[in-house]
Every structure is written in structure tokens, then in C-alpha cells.
């Protein structure tokens, strides 16, 4: 199993990057990745996540700041001497070489004897479960098999760190889900530190022991998948990672274990048990995930967090249904409900009048 203790494997200290001297692609980045972690940089296109990966790999040079691996600065160390395996989005396999030759190439570059290299190629193929395909060329393999070859090539010289740039982006949904669990198994079995870049929130949540959410060249929040999803600190994180209902308002009352927030959008006072460091009168937003909302034809028995609504639309998605609800203030809420029972159970339909409610512990206060 991977050792995800407190030992720092990678450190960015004040790292910035600009290509034109004006626009900062990465801004004053401070980040530590622990040894044995599966760490994911998650963010939209243009957020700077791939640039961070390329600087760590040595393919780009920081404009300012320093990057260390195992406590040693790699500022002047070329990529081939950093001991890093890299998996690119397009796999970057040599089409004219067999699978075996693709895997042997990085060993030859590092001066590994042929006999020893052959053993390592066999071991790498066993790890990704491609034994017996040494003599095939990449064009004769499926997308999932090519992806595994790329992973095997990154592992064949036994690095302590593997970097992946959108590694599953070229696969269809079914293969992508299968390979997510393959990657987890490989990483945990070998105990190697993995750093992955993706814009796919579900992929990041599935793969990662820890996530760093990037926006406009900065990491705006780090944490476990549960921390990132359940307790976003900002409006950006709440909206980018999953779906969310946002209610703007002002803090009306503050107690040790909850706050009351007057919200014109909700048309009522909201109670939130997740207490941020906000003062009475401060403008805030309350984030509530769609699956936290409860829908019923009768009003609930508690005082706070219940709003009358009309069902505008219903989308059936197999395992769950998505409801678009219109409340009295004219705003729209989104609610998801698992389809545990079949159609014998009557569910709210379009144009039904309902009440939407949620527990005070289900909301999160975001500082505006």
C-alpha cells in the first residue's frame, strides 16, 4: 500500500510562470505533495494545471520560484535526470515500434543492459495486464490497451513519481471508468506518488487521495475529495466541483453552532450549522448540493430551510431523477433524487406544487 504520511515528496515554493512577460499563467504557487499520494490538480482549461505539471517534469522552466523533489531543487536538472514517469494525453507512443520496443526505449536511454531491460519490460506489462502483447504495434491495440502501454512505459524504469496529463481523456465513458480503478490499484500496489492533471471532476473525486483545485493560475483549495465536495470554501469551488444551489444573503444572527441568514433569493431565513468566520451583517452565500434537498407535498415540521416550489421539469437519468424547481421569488433550484423504487412509487411530476427543505447541517457558508 502507498505511504501517505507527512513526508514531503514534491514542493512548489513561490512558483510563477509567464510566457509573454505580462500574463501570469501560474501565480506564486505554494504546494506540497506527500510521498505516496495520488494527488490531482483539478481545474478548467486555462487554469494553469498543465503548466504546473510541465514545470515539475522539466519541460517548462518557472519564471520565478523553486520546485523541489525529495528536498532537492530541480531547477537545473533536465527531465531525463528527474526520475519521473510521464503519461501524456495522446499517449505519445512510437507507432512504428512494437509494444516491447516502446517500453524498452526509455531503459536504453538510461543505459540499462538489454537482458535486465527485458525483465523490466515483462514486469511492467504484467502490472498493466498486457502480457503477450509485446510484438504488437500501437495501431493494433484498442484505446484502453494503448493507455495501458503508456502507463507501463512510465513505470518501466521504476520511477518514484509518475505524472499524468488528462490520461483518460481519449477513452469512452466505460473504458474511462474501468481505467480509473486500474490506476488506483497500480498506484496503491506500487506505492508510487502520482500527480494527475484533469478537468473532469468525477475523475478527480474517484482517483485522488487529495485534490488541489486551480483557478486563474492559483490553487484555491486543497483537501480530500470529501472535503472539497462537502465543504467548498469559495463560490468557484462550489460551482466547479459538482452541481450546487446558491443563496445569497446577509448574516442575521450568529451562534456558536449555527448562523441565521436572511436571503431574498430564498424568500426566507436560512439556518446553517456549518459556521464560517463571518460577522453579523456580512454578505455571504449559502451552498446546498442538489442531493441534500428533500421534496414533499406537505410542509416539513421544522422552522427553517423549507421553501414552497413548483416542479418545472423532470429529467429521468436511470439511477436518479433531476428536478428543476421554481420558487416564489422566481429563482430556480435543482434537486436530485435516487430512483430506488420503480414506477410503482408516485413521484412528483411537472407542475406539481411541492415543498423543498434541507437540514441545517447540509448547507455551507461561503464568504462573499
C-alpha positions in Angstrom: 0.0 0.0 0.0 1.1 3.6 -0.6 2.6 5.5 2.3 0.6 8.7 2.5 2.3 10.0 5.6 3.6 13.5 6.2 6.9 13.2 4.3 7.1 15.8 1.5 7.9 14.4 -1.9 7.3 17.5 -4.1 7.3 21.1 -3.1 6.5 24.3 -5.1 7.7 27.5 -3.4 6.5 30.8 -4.8 6.4 29.4 -8.4 5.1 31.6 -11.1 5.1 31.3 -14.9 4.5 33.7 -17.7 5.2 33.2 -21.4 4.9 36.8 -22.6 6.1 38.7 -19.5 2.6 40.1 -18.9 0.0 37.3 -18.4 0.7 35.1 -15.4 -0.3 31.5 -16.2 0.7 30.3 -12.7 0.9 32.8 -9.8 3.0 32.5 -6.7 2.2 28.8 -6.2 3.0 27.1 -2.9 2.2 23.4 -2.8 3.4 20.3 -1.1 2.6 16.7 -2.2 3.3 13.9 0.2 5.1 10.7 -0.7 2.7 8.0 -1.9 -0.2 10.4 -2.5 -2.5 10.2 -5.5 -2.7 14.0 -5.9 -4.8 15.6 -8.6 -4.7 19.1 -10.0 -8.3 19.9 -11.0 -9.4 22.9 -12.9 -10.9 24.3 -16.1 -9.0 24.9 -19.3 -6.5 27.7 -18.9 -6.3 27.5 -15.1 -2.5 26.6 -15.2 -2.7 23.0 -14.1 -0.8 21.5 -17.2 1.8 24.2 -16.9 2.4 23.1 -13.3 2.9 19.6 -14.5 5.2 20.5 -17.3 7.4 22.6 -14.9 7.5 19.7 -12.5 8.5 17.3 -15.3 11.2 19.8 -16.5 9.6 20.6 -19.9 8.9 24.2 -18.8 11.1 26.5 -16.7 9.5 28.6 -13.9 9.7 32.3 -14.3 10.1 32.7 -10.5 10.2 30.4 -7.5 11.6 26.9 -7.0 10.5 23.3 -7.3 12.0 20.6 -5.2 11.7 16.8 -5.4 12.8 14.8 -2.3 14.1 18.0 -0.8 16.4 18.8 -3.7 15.9 21.7 -6.1 15.4 20.5 -9.7 15.8 24.0 -11.2 18.8 23.0 -13.4 18.0 19.2 -13.7 17.0 18.1 -17.2 13.8 15.9 -17.5 15.6 12.6 -18.1 17.5 13.0 -14.8 14.5 13.7 -12.6 13.4 10.1 -12.4 9.9 10.9 -13.4 7.5 8.8 -15.5 5.1 10.8 -17.7 1.9 9.8 -19.3 0.6 12.3 -21.9 -3.0 12.7 -23.0 -2.3 11.4 -26.5 0.0 8.6 -25.1 2.9 9.6 -27.4 3.7 6.0 -28.3 6.0 5.3 -31.2 3.7 3.9 -33.9 6.5 2.1 -35.9 7.7 0.3 -32.7 6.2 -2.8 -31.1 4.9 -2.6 -27.6 8.1 -4.2 -26.3 10.3 -1.7 -28.1 8.2 1.2 -26.9 8.8 0.0 -23.3 12.5 -0.8 -23.9 13.3 2.6 -25.3 13.4 4.6 -22.0 15.6 1.9 -20.5 18.1 2.0 -23.3 18.3 5.8 -23.0 19.2 5.3 -19.3 21.8 2.7 -20.1 20.0 -0.3 -18.7 21.6 -3.6 -20.1 19.4 -5.4 -22.6 18.9 -8.6 -20.5 17.9 -6.6 -17.4 15.7 -4.4 -19.6 13.8 -7.4 -21.0 12.9 -8.4 -17.5 11.7 -5.0 -16.6 9.5 -4.8 -19.8 7.9 -8.1 -18.8 7.2 -6.9 -15.3 5.7 -3.6 -16.5 3.4 -5.4 -18.9 2.3 -7.7 -16.0 1.4 -4.7 -13.9 -0.9 -3.3 -16.6 -2.1 -6.8 -17.6 -0.8 -6.8 -21.1 1.3 -9.9 -21.1 1.8 -11.5 -24.5 1.3 -8.3 -26.5 5.0 -7.4 -26.7 5.1 -7.9 -30.5 2.1 -5.8 -31.4 2.2 -2.2 -32.6 0.2 0.5 -31.0 -2.1 0.7 -34.1 -3.2 -2.9 -33.5 -4.4 -2.1 -29.9 -7.6 -0.7 -28.6 -7.6 2.7 -26.9 -7.7 1.2 -23.5 -4.7 -1.1 -24.3 -2.7 1.9 -25.7 -3.4 3.8 -22.5 -2.0 0.8 -20.5 1.1 0.7 -22.7 1.7 4.4 -22.0 1.4 3.7 -18.2 3.7 0.7 -18.5 6.3 2.8 -20.3 6.1 5.4 -17.5 6.6 2.7 -14.9 9.2 0.5 -16.7 12.3 2.3 -15.3 10.9 2.3 -11.8 10.3 5.9 -11.0 9.2 7.2 -7.6 7.0 9.8 -9.2 4.5 9.5 -12.1 2.9 12.5 -13.8 -0.3 12.2 -16.0 -1.8 14.9 -18.1 -5.5 14.1 -18.8 -4.6 10.4 -19.1 -8.1 9.1 -19.6 -9.5 11.9 -21.8 -9.3 9.9 -25.1 -11.3 7.0 -23.8 -15.0 6.4 -23.9 -17.0 6.5 -20.6 -17.0 2.8 -19.9 -13.2 2.4 -20.5 -12.5 5.6 -18.6 -14.3 4.3 -15.5 -12.5 0.9 -15.8 -9.1 2.6 -16.1 -9.8 4.8 -13.1 -9.9 1.8 -10.9 -6.9 0.2 -12.7 -4.9 3.4 -11.9 -5.9 3.3 -8.2 -4.9 -0.3 -8.0 -1.5 0.3 -9.7 -0.7 3.3 -7.5 -1.6 1.6 -4.3 0.2 -1.6 -5.2 3.5 0.1 -6.1 3.3 2.9 -3.5 4.4 5.5 -6.1 3.5 9.1 -5.9 1.0 10.0 -8.7 0.3 13.6 -9.8 -2.5 13.9 -12.3 -4.0 16.8 -14.2 -7.7 16.7 -15.2 -10.7 19.0 -15.8 -13.0 16.1 -15.0 -14.5 16.4 -11.5 -15.8 12.9 -11.3 -12.4 11.5 -12.3 -10.6 13.6 -9.7 -13.0 12.5 -7.0 -12.6 8.8 -7.9 -8.8 8.8 -8.2 -7.5 11.1 -5.6 -6.3 10.9 -2.1 -6.1 14.7 -2.3 -7.2 17.3 -4.8 -5.9 20.8 -5.5 -8.5 23.0 -7.3 -6.9 25.5 -9.6 -8.4 28.8 -10.9 -6.6 31.6 -12.8 -3.2 30.3 -12.0 -3.7 29.7 -8.3 -4.7 26.8 -6.1 -7.8 28.0 -4.4 -8.4 24.9 -2.2 -6.8 21.6 -1.3 -8.3 18.7 0.5 -9.6 15.2 0.3 -12.4 14.6 -2.3 -14.9 14.7 0.6 -13.6 18.0 1.9 -13.6 19.6 -1.5 -17.2 18.5 -2.3 -18.8 18.8 1.1 -17.1 21.9 2.3 -16.1 24.2 -0.5 -14.6 27.4 0.7 -15.5 29.6 -2.3 -18.2 30.1 -4.8 -15.8 28.9 -7.6 -15.1 25.6 -5.9 -18.8 25.1 -5.0 -19.8 25.6 -8.6 -16.9 23.9 -10.4 -16.9 20.7 -8.4 -20.4 19.2 -8.9 -23.8 21.0 -9.0 -24.9 23.4 -6.4 -27.7 25.7 -5.3 -26.5 29.1 -4.1 -28.5 31.5 -1.9 -27.1 35.0 -1.4 -28.0 36.8 1.8 -26.7 38.6 5.0 -25.9 37.1 8.3 -28.8 37.9 10.6 -27.7 36.1 13.8 -24.6 34.2 14.8 -24.4 31.5 17.5 -21.6 29.1 18.4 -23.2 26.2 16.4 -25.1 27.9 13.7 -25.9 31.1 11.8 -29.2 32.6 10.5 -29.0 34.2 7.1 -31.7 36.4 5.6 -31.9 35.5 1.9 -34.1 37.4 -0.6 -33.4 34.7 -3.2 -34.8 32.0 -0.9 -37.6 34.3 0.3 -36.9 33.2 3.9 -34.3 32.9 6.7 -31.9 30.1 6.3 -30.2 28.2 9.1 -26.7 26.8 8.6 -24.8 24.7 11.0 -21.5 25.0 9.1 -20.2 28.2 10.7 -17.6 30.2 8.8 -15.8 33.2 10.3 -18.4 35.7 9.3 -19.8 38.7 11.2 -23.5 39.7 11.7 -24.5 41.8 8.7 -21.8 40.3 6.4 -22.8 39.4 2.9 -22.5 35.6 2.3 -23.7 32.9 0.1 -25.1 29.5 1.2 -24.2 26.5 -0.9 -26.5 23.4 -0.9 -25.9 20.4 -3.1 -28.9 19.1 -5.1 -28.9 15.7 -3.4 -29.2 17.4 0.0 -32.6 18.8 -0.8 -35.8 16.9 0.2 -39.0 17.3 -1.7 -42.5 16.6 -0.3 -46.1 17.6 -1.0 -46.6 18.6 2.6 -44.5 21.2 4.5 -41.9 19.8 6.9 -42.3 20.1 10.7 -39.2 22.3 11.2 -39.0 26.1 11.2 -36.1 26.8 8.9 -34.9 25.8 5.4 -38.3 25.0 3.7 -39.5 26.7 0.6 -42.7 26.2 -1.4 -41.9 25.4 -5.1 -43.4 24.3 -8.4 -41.9 21.4 -10.4 -40.9 22.9 -13.8 -39.1 20.0 -15.3 -38.1 16.4 -14.5 -35.2 14.5 -16.2 -35.1 10.8 -15.8 -31.4 9.5 -15.7 -31.9 5.9 -14.8 -30.4 5.7 -11.3 -31.6 9.2 -10.4 -34.0 11.9 -11.5 -33.2 15.6 -11.8 -35.8 18.1 -10.8 -35.9 21.7 -11.9 -38.0 23.7 -9.3 -39.2 27.3 -9.4 -39.7 29.0 -6.1 -41.9 32.1 -5.3 -39.0 34.6 -5.8 -38.7 33.4 -9.4 -35.4 31.6 -8.9 -34.7 28.0 -9.9 -33.4 25.2 -7.7 -32.0 21.9 -8.8 -32.8 18.7 -6.8 -31.6 15.1 -7.5 -33.4 12.1 -6.1 -32.3 8.5 -6.4 -34.8 6.1 -8.2 -34.6 3.4 -5.5 -38.2 2.2 -6.2 -39.7 1.6 -9.6 -42.6 3.5 -11.1 -45.0 1.9 -8.6 -44.0 4.7 -6.3 -45.6 8.0 -7.3 -43.0 10.8 -7.7 -43.6 14.5 -8.1 -44.3 15.4 -11.7 -44.1 18.6 -13.8 -46.4 21.4 -12.5 -46.8 19.7 -9.0 -46.8 22.0 -6.0 -44.2 20.8 -3.5 -42.1 21.9 -0.5 -38.3 21.8 -0.7 -36.3 21.5 2.6 -32.9 20.6 3.9 -31.2 20.0 7.2 -29.1 23.0 8.6 -26.0 20.7 8.5 -26.4 20.3 4.7 -25.6 23.9 3.9 -22.1 25.5 3.7 -21.5 29.2 4.2 -19.3 30.8 1.6 -17.7 34.2 2.3 -18.7 36.6 -0.4 
